[in-house]
Amino acid sequence: MLGITGFLLWLSFQNIEVSDGESKWAFIVNTWKAADKPFLFLSAFAAILSHIFRAERWKLLLKPLGYSIGLKESFMSVMVGYFINLAVPRGGEVSRCYNLYRLNKTPVDVSFGTVVLERIIDLIFLIVLLTAAFFIELDNLLFFFRSDEMKKLTSSGDSSFSYTLLAGALIFIAAIYLVVRYLLRSRRFLALRYVSKLKKLLKGLKSGVTSIFKLEKRVLFIVYSLLIWLCYYLMMYLVMLAFPETENLGLFAALTIFVIGGIAMAVPLPGGAGSFHILVPLGLVLLYALPEEKAVPFTFIFHGWQTLVIIIVGALSLFLSQLLRRENIESYKR
């Protein structure tokens, strides 16, 4: 996954065209300097607000299961999950649950079940958003997905991309095969204690996934879900307002690019890096005639800015979680 991410970032970086004597990194830095910084900070605020709403929604899912957690614990665990996701695709889901366990002993299997449920709900909202966007911006999105450039990306014509995906898939399959082979040869794997642990894990996952049917505040849960996606949309729109090349594209254009970016972020790569840098500039160029030398730096800055927010808040949350855990241990000893 990291190899594919690196390749896609390199491919996107190569598309930046600069004048003679100017480096590509200098061009990106100049694009950053030209941005309207208040809109960037508003976008960062929208990002943090979306994570707060997600933390509040997670609390609602855990409460019917008998685990009452505070916003501080929930938010820090969510941010730790996003932080880990930057290095390990989908590793943040487990890290987030483990961090919560370290803070207040909520079982990982139960909290992980609620995270699985969250992902299902997010997928439903993404599908609804895609459907709404297609009705609103039907012509633009159909043109984008039927374009020759998209066909090149998804066809075997781009051999280097295809070979990279194939190599990643083969490595993943080989790793799974070796792990399964080791487990089958290991007598310990068949021991009763492992079977009982597996049953306990499945029971916890089931209770977490079915927690939505036990919600006490279902309307509030839906409101939080809507607010999360509204904040995601505002993150894109506010950054577009920060740059002179995109500030006049409008709300519907932001919705279209947001949908394209959402599809790119769904690819299991670290933080959506790589896929986001390929699809979003392509949408800006094809649909809104933005010069490629402007679209690519815009995408690098947008994704980089949001990633920086996650790194800062996530690392701080990881540090504070450790301090809070130590305080809890000390108070327990007393």
NORDAGI-V284101 format. One record per backbone hydrogen bond with DSSP energy under -0.5 kcal/mol. CO is the residue of the C=O (numbers start at 1). NH is the residue of the N-H. Records with the same first field share a line. If there is no record, write none. Layout:
CO->NH + NH
//
This chain:
1->5
2->6
3->7
4->8
5->9
6->10
7->11
8->12
9->13
10->14
11->15
12->15
13->16
15->17
16->18
19->22
23->27
24->28
25->29
26->30
27->31
28->32
29->33
30->34
32->35
35->37
36->39 + 40
37->41
38->42
39->43
40->44
41->45
42->46
43->47
44->48
45->49
46->50
47->51
48->52
49->53
50->54
51->55
52->56
53->57
54->58
55->59
56->60
57->61
58->62
59->63
60->64
62->65 + 67
63->66
66->68
67->69
70->74
71->75
72->76
73->77
74->78
75->79
76->80
77->81
78->82
79->83
80->84
81->85
82->86
83->86
84->87 + 88
85->271
87->89
88->91 + 92
90->93 + 94
91->95
92->96
93->97
94->98
95->99
96->100
97->101
98->102
99->103
100->104 + 106
101->105
107->111
108->112
109->113
110->114
111->115
112->116
113->117
114->118
115->119
116->120
117->121
118->122
119->123
120->124
121->125
122->126
123->127
124->128
125->129
126->130
127->131
128->132
129->133
130->134
131->135
132->136
133->137
137->141
138->142
139->143
140->144
141->145
142->146
144->147
147->151
148->152
149->153
150->154
151->155
152->158
155->158
157->159
158->162
159->163
160->164
161->165
162->166
163->167
164->168
165->169
166->170
167->171
168->172
169->173
170->174
171->175
172->176
173->177
174->178
175->179
176->180
177->181
178->182
179->183
180->184
181->185
182->186
185->187
186->189 + 190
187->190
188->191
191->194 + 195
192->196
193->197
194->198
195->199
196->200
197->201
198->202
199->203
200->204
201->205
202->206
203->207
204->208
205->209
206->210
208->211
209->212
210->213
211->214
212->215
217->221
218->222
219->223
220->224
221->225
222->226
223->227
224->228
225->229
226->230
227->231
228->232
229->233
230->234
231->235
232->236
233->237
234->238
235->239
236->240
237->241
238->242
239->242
240->243
242->36
243->246 + 247
246->249
250->254
251->255
252->256
253->257
254->258
255->259
256->260
257->261
258->262
259->263
260->264
261->265
262->266
264->267
267->269
269->272
270->273
272->276
273->275
274->278
275->278 + 279
276->280
278->282
279->283
280->284
281->285
282->286
283->287 + 288
284->288 + 290
285->289
291->294 + 295
292->296
294->298
295->299
296->300
297->301
298->302
299->303
300->304
301->305
302->306
303->307
304->308
305->309
306->310
307->311
308->312
309->313
310->314
311->315
312->316
313->317
314->318
315->319
316->320
317->321
318->322
319->323
320->324
321->325
322->326
323->327
324->328
325->329
326->330
327->331
328->332
329->333
330->334
//
